[in-house]
């Protein structure tokens, strides 16, 4: 998983906000069969919106660093971990390099 890796949504997943809560809700695909929702925080929402639309890991991390005023190395580490977590949940898959 490097900075040029792109991703795509696996199945169909919608982001819902309920008050202060942000939830990823799979509506089709393997993850939907578990009848689960996946809470994310503000940075998770930011990364999800970019990764699910096919931006590279590096571009998503650069946006995160700028938007949340964190070091790029920290943003990249967070983006890598978050992408791996989403892949493990069946919500995201690699789209190519």
Backbone atoms as SQL, in Angstrom:
CREATE TABLE atoms (id INTEGER PRIMARY KEY, chain TEXT, resi INTEGER, resn TEXT, atom TEXT, x REAL, y REAL, z REAL);
INSERT INTO atoms VALUES
  (1, 'A', 1, 'UNK', 'N', 0.864, -1.164, 0.000),
  (2, 'A', 1, 'UNK', 'CA', 0.000, 0.000, 0.000),
  (3, 'A', 1, 'UNK', 'C', 0.917, 1.236, 0.000),
  (4, 'A', 2, 'UNK', 'N', 1.042, 1.865, -1.177),
  (5, 'A', 2, 'UNK', 'CA', 1.899, 3.035, -1.249),
  (6, 'A', 2, 'UNK', 'C', 1.092, 4.278, -1.622),
  (7, 'A', 3, 'UNK', 'N', 1.776, 5.384, -1.763),
  (8, 'A', 3, 'UNK', 'CA', 1.085, 6.658, -1.994),
  (9, 'A', 3, 'UNK', 'C', 0.331, 6.724, -3.309),
  (10, 'A', 4, 'UNK', 'N', 0.684, 5.879, -4.273),
  (11, 'A', 4, 'UNK', 'CA', 0.002, 5.927, -5.567),
  (12, 'A', 4, 'UNK', 'C', -1.154, 4.933, -5.666),
  (13, 'A', 5, 'UNK', 'N', -1.374, 4.165, -4.612),
  (14, 'A', 5, 'UNK', 'CA', -2.487, 3.219, -4.600),
  (15, 'A', 5, 'UNK', 'C', -3.807, 3.971, -4.622),
  (16, 'A', 6, 'UNK', 'N', -4.700, 3.523, -5.486),
  (17, 'A', 6, 'UNK', 'CA', -6.057, 4.079, -5.502),
  (18, 'A', 6, 'UNK', 'C', -7.018, 3.014, -4.983),
  (19, 'A', 7, 'UNK', 'N', -8.183, 3.447, -4.576),
  (20, 'A', 7, 'UNK', 'CA', -9.182, 2.561, -4.004),
  (21, 'A', 7, 'UNK', 'C', -10.533, 2.816, -4.639),
  (22, 'A', 8, 'UNK', 'N', -11.431, 1.895, -4.395),
  (23, 'A', 8, 'UNK', 'CA', -12.824, 2.083, -4.783),
  (24, 'A', 8, 'UNK', 'C', -13.699, 1.414, -3.730),
  (25, 'A', 9, 'UNK', 'N', -14.912, 1.905, -3.678),
  (26, 'A', 9, 'UNK', 'CA', -15.878, 1.350, -2.752),
  (27, 'A', 9, 'UNK', 'C', -16.139, -0.104, -3.136),
  (28, 'A', 10, 'UNK', 'N', -16.246, -0.960, -2.159),
  (29, 'A', 10, 'UNK', 'CA', -16.573, -2.361, -2.412),
  (30, 'A', 10, 'UNK', 'C', -18.055, -2.522, -2.119),
  (31, 'A', 11, 'UNK', 'N', -18.838, -2.796, -3.141),
  (32, 'A', 11, 'UNK', 'CA', -20.288, -2.774, -2.997),
  (33, 'A', 11, 'UNK', 'C', -20.752, -1.329, -2.987),
  (34, 'A', 12, 'UNK', 'N', -21.833, -1.069, -2.321),
  (35, 'A', 12, 'UNK', 'CA', -22.329, 0.304, -2.174),
  (36, 'A', 12, 'UNK', 'C', -22.366, 0.633, -0.697),
  (37, 'A', 13, 'UNK', 'N', -21.746, 1.746, -0.354),
  (38, 'A', 13, 'UNK', 'CA', -21.676, 2.198, 1.033),
  (39, 'A', 13, 'UNK', 'C', -22.081, 3.658, 1.060),
  (40, 'A', 14, 'UNK', 'N', -22.969, 4.009, 1.969),
  (41, 'A', 14, 'UNK', 'CA', -23.370, 5.412, 2.110),
  (42, 'A', 14, 'UNK', 'C', -22.881, 5.936, 3.453),
  (43, 'A', 15, 'UNK', 'N', -22.596, 7.223, 3.472),
  (44, 'A', 15, 'UNK', 'CA', -22.212, 7.893, 4.709),
  (45, 'A', 15, 'UNK', 'C', -23.451, 8.616, 5.223),
  (46, 'A', 16, 'UNK', 'N', -23.798, 8.387, 6.459),
  (47, 'A', 16, 'UNK', 'CA', -24.949, 9.039, 7.083),
  (48, 'A', 16, 'UNK', 'C', -24.487, 9.787, 8.312),
  (49, 'A', 17, 'UNK', 'N', -25.031, 10.966, 8.480),
  (50, 'A', 17, 'UNK', 'CA', -24.797, 11.747, 9.692),
  (51, 'A', 17, 'UNK', 'C', -26.079, 11.759, 10.504),
  (52, 'A', 18, 'UNK', 'N', -25.920, 11.420, 11.772),
  (53, 'A', 18, 'UNK', 'CA', -27.045, 11.469, 12.705),
  (54, 'A', 18, 'UNK', 'C', -26.554, 12.283, 13.884),
  (55, 'A', 19, 'UNK', 'N', -26.965, 13.521, 13.941),
  (56, 'A', 19, 'UNK', 'CA', -26.434, 14.429, 14.948),
  (57, 'A', 19, 'UNK', 'C', -24.949, 14.608, 14.725),
  (58, 'A', 20, 'UNK', 'N', -24.156, 14.357, 15.744),
  (59, 'A', 20, 'UNK', 'CA', -22.702, 14.457, 15.640),
  (60, 'A', 20, 'UNK', 'C', -22.072, 13.166, 15.103),
  (61, 'A', 21, 'UNK', 'N', -22.861, 12.103, 15.020),
  (62, 'A', 21, 'UNK', 'CA', -22.327, 10.810, 14.599),
  (63, 'A', 21, 'UNK', 'C', -22.247, 10.709, 13.083),
  (64, 'A', 22, 'UNK', 'N', -21.188, 10.041, 12.630),
  (65, 'A', 22, 'UNK', 'CA', -20.993, 9.754, 11.208),
  (66, 'A', 22, 'UNK', 'C', -20.888, 8.234, 11.082),
  (67, 'A', 23, 'UNK', 'N', -21.689, 7.673, 10.192),
  (68, 'A', 23, 'UNK', 'CA', -21.734, 6.221, 10.047),
  (69, 'A', 23, 'UNK', 'C', -21.563, 5.820, 8.593),
  (70, 'A', 24, 'UNK', 'N', -20.724, 4.821, 8.349),
  (71, 'A', 24, 'UNK', 'CA', -20.651, 4.200, 7.036),
  (72, 'A', 24, 'UNK', 'C', -21.616, 3.028, 7.065),
  (73, 'A', 25, 'UNK', 'N', -22.546, 3.026, 6.113),
  (74, 'A', 25, 'UNK', 'CA', -23.594, 2.013, 6.083),
  (75, 'A', 25, 'UNK', 'C', -23.512, 1.252, 4.758),
  (76, 'A', 26, 'UNK', 'N', -23.075, 0.001, 4.785),
  (77, 'A', 26, 'UNK', 'CA', -23.056, -0.781, 3.546),
  (78, 'A', 26, 'UNK', 'C', -24.478, -1.187, 3.172),
  (79, 'A', 27, 'UNK', 'N', -24.861, -0.923, 1.918),
  (80, 'A', 27, 'UNK', 'CA', -26.210, -1.267, 1.471),
  (81, 'A', 27, 'UNK', 'C', -26.215, -2.368, 0.428),
  (82, 'A', 28, 'UNK', 'N', -25.035, -2.681, -0.129),
  (83, 'A', 28, 'UNK', 'CA', -24.898, -3.849, -1.006),
  (84, 'A', 28, 'UNK', 'C', -23.466, -4.342, -0.922),
  (85, 'A', 29, 'UNK', 'N', -23.259, -5.562, -1.351),
  (86, 'A', 29, 'UNK', 'CA', -21.932, -6.166, -1.263),
  (87, 'A', 29, 'UNK', 'C', -21.823, -7.025, -0.017),
  (88, 'A', 30, 'UNK', 'N', -20.643, -7.620, 0.159),
  (89, 'A', 30, 'UNK', 'CA', -20.419, -8.547, 1.272),
  (90, 'A', 30, 'UNK', 'C', -20.678, -7.916, 2.637),
  (91, 'A', 31, 'UNK', 'N', -20.225, -6.697, 2.839),
  (92, 'A', 31, 'UNK', 'CA', -20.353, -6.049, 4.150),
  (93, 'A', 31, 'UNK', 'C', -21.812, -5.810, 4.519),
  (94, 'A', 32, 'UNK', 'N', -22.686, -5.659, 3.536),
  (95, 'A', 32, 'UNK', 'CA', -24.099, -5.407, 3.826),
  (96, 'A', 32, 'UNK', 'C', -24.771, -6.607, 4.476),
  (97, 'A', 33, 'UNK', 'N', -24.266, -7.799, 4.193),
  (98, 'A', 33, 'UNK', 'CA', -24.875, -9.008, 4.757),
  (99, 'A', 33, 'UNK', 'C', -24.677, -9.122, 6.260),
  (100, 'A', 34, 'UNK', 'N', -23.732, -8.379, 6.799),
  (101, 'A', 34, 'UNK', 'CA', -23.474, -8.423, 8.242),
  (102, 'A', 34, 'UNK', 'C', -24.437, -7.535, 9.028),
  (103, 'A', 35, 'UNK', 'N', -25.249, -6.737, 8.309),
  (104, 'A', 35, 'UNK', 'CA', -26.186, -5.818, 8.958),
  (105, 'A', 35, 'UNK', 'C', -25.481, -4.953, 9.992),
  (106, 'A', 36, 'UNK', 'N', -24.334, -4.406, 9.620),
  (107, 'A', 36, 'UNK', 'CA', -23.537, -3.582, 10.522),
  (108, 'A', 36, 'UNK', 'C', -23.398, -2.169, 9.975),
  (109, 'A', 37, 'UNK', 'N', -23.144, -1.257, 10.881),
  (110, 'A', 37, 'UNK', 'CA', -22.768, 0.101, 10.509),
  (111, 'A', 37, 'UNK', 'C', -21.393, 0.356, 11.125),
  (112, 'A', 38, 'UNK', 'N', -20.647, 1.259, 10.521),
  (113, 'A', 38, 'UNK', 'CA', -19.283, 1.506, 10.949),
  (114, 'A', 38, 'UNK', 'C', -19.117, 2.974, 11.281),
  (115, 'A', 39, 'UNK', 'N', -18.967, 3.305, 12.554),
  (116, 'A', 39, 'UNK', 'CA', -18.792, 4.707, 12.937),
  (117, 'A', 39, 'UNK', 'C', -17.416, 5.216, 12.516),
  (118, 'A', 40, 'UNK', 'N', -17.378, 6.465, 12.074),
  (119, 'A', 40, 'UNK', 'CA', -16.115, 7.131, 11.743),
  (120, 'A', 40, 'UNK', 'C', -16.133, 8.517, 12.373),
  (121, 'A', 41, 'UNK', 'N', -14.941, 9.061, 12.569),
  (122, 'A', 41, 'UNK', 'CA', -14.862, 10.421, 13.090),
  (123, 'A', 41, 'UNK', 'C', -14.698, 11.399, 11.921),
  (124, 'A', 42, 'UNK', 'N', -14.418, 12.652, 12.221),
  (125, 'A', 42, 'UNK', 'CA', -14.319, 13.677, 11.191),
  (126, 'A', 42, 'UNK', 'C', -13.205, 13.377, 10.185),
  (127, 'A', 43, 'UNK', 'N', -12.059, 12.932, 10.675),
  (128, 'A', 43, 'UNK', 'CA', -10.964, 12.614, 9.752),
  (129, 'A', 43, 'UNK', 'C', -11.287, 11.358, 8.945),
  (130, 'A', 44, 'UNK', 'N', -11.986, 10.420, 9.557),
  (131, 'A', 44, 'UNK', 'CA', -12.425, 9.232, 8.829),
  (132, 'A', 44, 'UNK', 'C', -13.380, 9.585, 7.711),
  (133, 'A', 45, 'UNK', 'N', -14.303, 10.486, 7.980),
  (134, 'A', 45, 'UNK', 'CA', -15.224, 10.940, 6.943),
  (135, 'A', 45, 'UNK', 'C', -14.452, 11.603, 5.806),
  (136, 'A', 46, 'UNK', 'N', -13.488, 12.441, 6.158),
  (137, 'A', 46, 'UNK', 'CA', -12.677, 13.139, 5.164),
  (138, 'A', 46, 'UNK', 'C', -11.954, 12.130, 4.275),
  (139, 'A', 47, 'UNK', 'N', -11.273, 11.163, 4.893),
  (140, 'A', 47, 'UNK', 'CA', -10.539, 10.167, 4.118),
  (141, 'A', 47, 'UNK', 'C', -11.472, 9.279, 3.302),
  (142, 'A', 48, 'UNK', 'N', -12.573, 8.851, 3.896),
  (143, 'A', 48, 'UNK', 'CA', -13.529, 7.996, 3.182),
  (144, 'A', 48, 'UNK', 'C', -13.990, 8.678, 1.902),
  (145, 'A', 49, 'UNK', 'N', -14.367, 9.932, 2.003),
  (146, 'A', 49, 'UNK', 'CA', -14.909, 10.622, 0.829),
  (147, 'A', 49, 'UNK', 'C', -13.884, 10.689, -0.295),
  (148, 'A', 50, 'UNK', 'N', -12.608, 10.765, 0.020),
  (149, 'A', 50, 'UNK', 'CA', -11.577, 10.849, -1.006),
  (150, 'A', 50, 'UNK', 'C', -11.159, 9.465, -1.516),
  (151, 'A', 51, 'UNK', 'N', -10.972, 8.525, -0.620),
  (152, 'A', 51, 'UNK', 'CA', -10.563, 7.196, -1.044),
  (153, 'A', 51, 'UNK', 'C', -11.656, 6.500, -1.850),
  (154, 'A', 52, 'UNK', 'N', -12.906, 6.631, -1.427),
  (155, 'A', 52, 'UNK', 'CA', -14.010, 5.956, -2.107),
  (156, 'A', 52, 'UNK', 'C', -14.243, 6.499, -3.512),
  (157, 'A', 53, 'UNK', 'N', -13.803, 7.732, -3.763),
  (158, 'A', 53, 'UNK', 'CA', -13.977, 8.293, -5.112),
  (159, 'A', 53, 'UNK', 'C', -12.771, 8.051, -6.008),
  (160, 'A', 54, 'UNK', 'N', -11.773, 7.319, -5.513),
  (161, 'A', 54, 'UNK', 'CA', -10.660, 6.915, -6.348),
  (162, 'A', 54, 'UNK', 'C', -9.411, 7.766, -6.285),
  (163, 'A', 55, 'UNK', 'N', -9.316, 8.673, -5.322),
  (164, 'A', 55, 'UNK', 'CA', -8.078, 9.439, -5.175),
  (165, 'A', 55, 'UNK', 'C', -6.978, 8.536, -4.637),
  (166, 'A', 56, 'UNK', 'N', -5.739, 8.900, -4.915),
  (167, 'A', 56, 'UNK', 'CA', -4.628, 8.096, -4.410),
  (168, 'A', 56, 'UNK', 'C', -4.508, 8.276, -2.902),
  (169, 'A', 57, 'UNK', 'N', -3.841, 7.327, -2.288),
  (170, 'A', 57, 'UNK', 'CA', -3.584, 7.408, -0.856),
  (171, 'A', 57, 'UNK', 'C', -2.798, 8.677, -0.538),
  (172, 'A', 58, 'UNK', 'N', -1.815, 9.003, -1.373),
  (173, 'A', 58, 'UNK', 'CA', -1.009, 10.205, -1.171),
  (174, 'A', 58, 'UNK', 'C', -1.819, 11.480, -1.270),
  (175, 'A', 59, 'UNK', 'N', -2.730, 11.543, -2.250),
  (176, 'A', 59, 'UNK', 'CA', -3.574, 12.735, -2.404),
  (177, 'A', 59, 'UNK', 'C', -4.523, 12.886, -1.226),
  (178, 'A', 60, 'UNK', 'N', -5.101, 11.782, -0.771),
  (179, 'A', 60, 'UNK', 'CA', -5.997, 11.835, 0.393),
  (180, 'A', 60, 'UNK', 'C', -5.236, 12.290, 1.631),
  (181, 'A', 61, 'UNK', 'N', -4.014, 11.783, 1.804),
  (182, 'A', 61, 'UNK', 'CA', -3.194, 12.164, 2.963),
  (183, 'A', 61, 'UNK', 'C', -2.783, 13.629, 2.883),
  (184, 'A', 62, 'UNK', 'N', -2.432, 14.099, 1.691),
  (185, 'A', 62, 'UNK', 'CA', -2.055, 15.507, 1.531),
  (186, 'A', 62, 'UNK', 'C', -3.227, 16.416, 1.860),
  (187, 'A', 63, 'UNK', 'N', -4.420, 16.036, 1.426),
  (188, 'A', 63, 'UNK', 'CA', -5.610, 16.811, 1.762),
  (189, 'A', 63, 'UNK', 'C', -5.883, 16.818, 3.254),
  (190, 'A', 64, 'UNK', 'N', -5.690, 15.667, 3.877),
  (191, 'A', 64, 'UNK', 'CA', -5.889, 15.554, 5.324),
  (192, 'A', 64, 'UNK', 'C', -4.900, 16.447, 6.068),
  (193, 'A', 65, 'UNK', 'N', -3.638, 16.414, 5.642),
  (194, 'A', 65, 'UNK', 'CA', -2.607, 17.237, 6.283),
  (195, 'A', 65, 'UNK', 'C', -2.950, 18.711, 6.186),
  (196, 'A', 66, 'UNK', 'N', -3.412, 19.141, 5.026),
  (197, 'A', 66, 'UNK', 'CA', -3.758, 20.551, 4.832),
  (198, 'A', 66, 'UNK', 'C', -5.017, 20.948, 5.605),
  (199, 'A', 67, 'UNK', 'N', -6.040, 20.114, 5.534),
  (200, 'A', 67, 'UNK', 'CA', -7.320, 20.449, 6.165),
  (201, 'A', 67, 'UNK', 'C', -7.250, 20.437, 7.687),
  (202, 'A', 68, 'UNK', 'N', -6.448, 19.538, 8.240),
  (203, 'A', 68, 'UNK', 'CA', -6.412, 19.386, 9.693),
  (204, 'A', 68, 'UNK', 'C', -5.096, 19.857, 10.308),
  (205, 'A', 69, 'UNK', 'N', -4.268, 20.473, 9.475),
  (206, 'A', 69, 'UNK', 'CA', -3.006, 21.070, 9.917),
  (207, 'A', 69, 'UNK', 'C', -2.158, 20.083, 10.720),
  (208, 'A', 70, 'UNK', 'N', -1.884, 18.935, 10.092),
  (209, 'A', 70, 'UNK', 'CA', -0.995, 17.937, 10.682),
  (210, 'A', 70, 'UNK', 'C', 0.146, 17.683, 9.705),
  (211, 'A', 71, 'UNK', 'N', 1.218, 17.097, 10.208),
  (212, 'A', 71, 'UNK', 'CA', 2.369, 16.764, 9.370),
  (213, 'A', 71, 'UNK', 'C', 1.967, 15.709, 8.339),
  (214, 'A', 72, 'UNK', 'N', 2.533, 15.823, 7.144),
  (215, 'A', 72, 'UNK', 'CA', 2.195, 14.892, 6.075),
  (216, 'A', 72, 'UNK', 'C', 2.524, 13.448, 6.455),
  (217, 'A', 73, 'UNK', 'N', 3.615, 13.223, 7.171),
  (218, 'A', 73, 'UNK', 'CA', 3.977, 11.862, 7.564),
  (219, 'A', 73, 'UNK', 'C', 2.905, 11.249, 8.464),
  (220, 'A', 74, 'UNK', 'N', 2.395, 12.053, 9.384),
  (221, 'A', 74, 'UNK', 'CA', 1.332, 11.597, 10.276),
  (222, 'A', 74, 'UNK', 'C', 0.048, 11.322, 9.492),
  (223, 'A', 75, 'UNK', 'N', -0.280, 12.228, 8.575),
  (224, 'A', 75, 'UNK', 'CA', -1.487, 12.056, 7.764),
  (225, 'A', 75, 'UNK', 'C', -1.384, 10.809, 6.894),
  (226, 'A', 76, 'UNK', 'N', -0.221, 10.568, 6.329),
  (227, 'A', 76, 'UNK', 'CA', -0.027, 9.396, 5.481),
  (228, 'A', 76, 'UNK', 'C', -0.136, 8.111, 6.297),
  (229, 'A', 77, 'UNK', 'N', 0.437, 8.087, 7.482),
  (230, 'A', 77, 'UNK', 'CA', 0.327, 6.914, 8.345),
  (231, 'A', 77, 'UNK', 'C', -1.133, 6.661, 8.721),
  (232, 'A', 78, 'UNK', 'N', -1.855, 7.724, 9.044),
  (233, 'A', 78, 'UNK', 'CA', -3.273, 7.594, 9.398),
  (234, 'A', 78, 'UNK', 'C', -4.076, 7.089, 8.199),
  (235, 'A', 79, 'UNK', 'N', -3.803, 7.641, 7.017),
  (236, 'A', 79, 'UNK', 'CA', -4.523, 7.230, 5.810),
  (237, 'A', 79, 'UNK', 'C', -4.264, 5.764, 5.489),
  (238, 'A', 80, 'UNK', 'N', -3.019, 5.327, 5.628),
  (239, 'A', 80, 'UNK', 'CA', -2.690, 3.910, 5.379),
  (240, 'A', 80, 'UNK', 'C', -3.448, 2.995, 6.343),
  (241, 'A', 81, 'UNK', 'N', -3.422, 3.342, 7.619),
  (242, 'A', 81, 'UNK', 'CA', -4.096, 2.517, 8.625),
  (243, 'A', 81, 'UNK', 'C', -5.601, 2.493, 8.393),
  (244, 'A', 82, 'UNK', 'N', -6.165, 3.643, 8.059),
  (245, 'A', 82, 'UNK', 'CA', -7.613, 3.727, 7.844),
  (246, 'A', 82, 'UNK', 'C', -8.014, 2.916, 6.615),
  (247, 'A', 83, 'UNK', 'N', -7.252, 3.032, 5.518),
  (248, 'A', 83, 'UNK', 'CA', -7.548, 2.272, 4.310),
  (249, 'A', 83, 'UNK', 'C', -7.470, 0.773, 4.589),
  (250, 'A', 84, 'UNK', 'N', -6.463, 0.350, 5.330),
  (251, 'A', 84, 'UNK', 'CA', -6.325, -1.068, 5.676),
  (252, 'A', 84, 'UNK', 'C', -7.512, -1.543, 6.510),
  (253, 'A', 85, 'UNK', 'N', -7.950, -0.709, 7.446),
  (254, 'A', 85, 'UNK', 'CA', -9.101, -1.053, 8.283),
  (255, 'A', 85, 'UNK', 'C', -10.371, -1.186, 7.433),
  (256, 'A', 86, 'UNK', 'N', -10.577, -0.243, 6.511),
  (257, 'A', 86, 'UNK', 'CA', -11.755, -0.295, 5.644),
  (258, 'A', 86, 'UNK', 'C', -11.724, -1.516, 4.734),
  (259, 'A', 87, 'UNK', 'N', -10.532, -1.865, 4.254),
  (260, 'A', 87, 'UNK', 'CA', -10.415, -3.062, 3.422),
  (261, 'A', 87, 'UNK', 'C', -10.746, -4.309, 4.249),
  (262, 'A', 88, 'UNK', 'N', -10.275, -4.346, 5.481),
  (263, 'A', 88, 'UNK', 'CA', -10.558, -5.465, 6.354),
  (264, 'A', 88, 'UNK', 'C', -12.035, -5.633, 6.666),
  (265, 'A', 89, 'UNK', 'N', -12.765, -4.532, 6.656),
  (266, 'A', 89, 'UNK', 'CA', -14.210, -4.562, 6.912),
  (267, 'A', 89, 'UNK', 'C', -15.008, -4.865, 5.650),
  (268, 'A', 90, 'UNK', 'N', -14.319, -4.910, 4.510),
  (269, 'A', 90, 'UNK', 'CA', -15.007, -5.185, 3.253),
  (270, 'A', 90, 'UNK', 'C', -15.694, -3.972, 2.649),
  (271, 'A', 91, 'UNK', 'N', -15.289, -2.766, 3.043),
  (272, 'A', 91, 'UNK', 'CA', -15.920, -1.549, 2.536),
  (273, 'A', 91, 'UNK', 'C', -15.141, -0.914, 1.387),
  (274, 'A', 92, 'UNK', 'N', -13.868, -1.253, 1.260),
  (275, 'A', 92, 'UNK', 'CA', -12.985, -0.607, 0.297),
  (276, 'A', 92, 'UNK', 'C', -12.089, -1.680, -0.314),
  (277, 'A', 93, 'UNK', 'N', -11.722, -1.487, -1.587),
  (278, 'A', 93, 'UNK', 'CA', -10.774, -2.386, -2.227),
  (279, 'A', 93, 'UNK', 'C', -9.818, -1.575, -3.083),
  (280, 'A', 94, 'UNK', 'N', -8.652, -2.141, -3.315),
  (281, 'A', 94, 'UNK', 'CA', -7.684, -1.446, -4.154),
  (282, 'A', 94, 'UNK', 'C', -8.235, -1.359, -5.560),
  (283, 'A', 95, 'UNK', 'N', -8.023, -0.183, -6.176),
  (284, 'A', 95, 'UNK', 'CA', -8.524, 0.035, -7.517),
  (285, 'A', 95, 'UNK', 'C', -7.435, 0.045, -8.563),
  (286, 'A', 96, 'UNK', 'N', -6.195, -0.135, -8.170),
  (287, 'A', 96, 'UNK', 'CA', -5.069, -0.127, -9.096),
  (288, 'A', 96, 'UNK', 'C', -4.015, 0.830, -8.627),
  (289, 'A', 97, 'UNK', 'N', -2.926, 0.859, -9.355),
  (290, 'A', 97, 'UNK', 'CA', -1.817, 1.761, -8.999),
  (291, 'A', 97, 'UNK', 'C', -1.454, 2.592, -10.194);
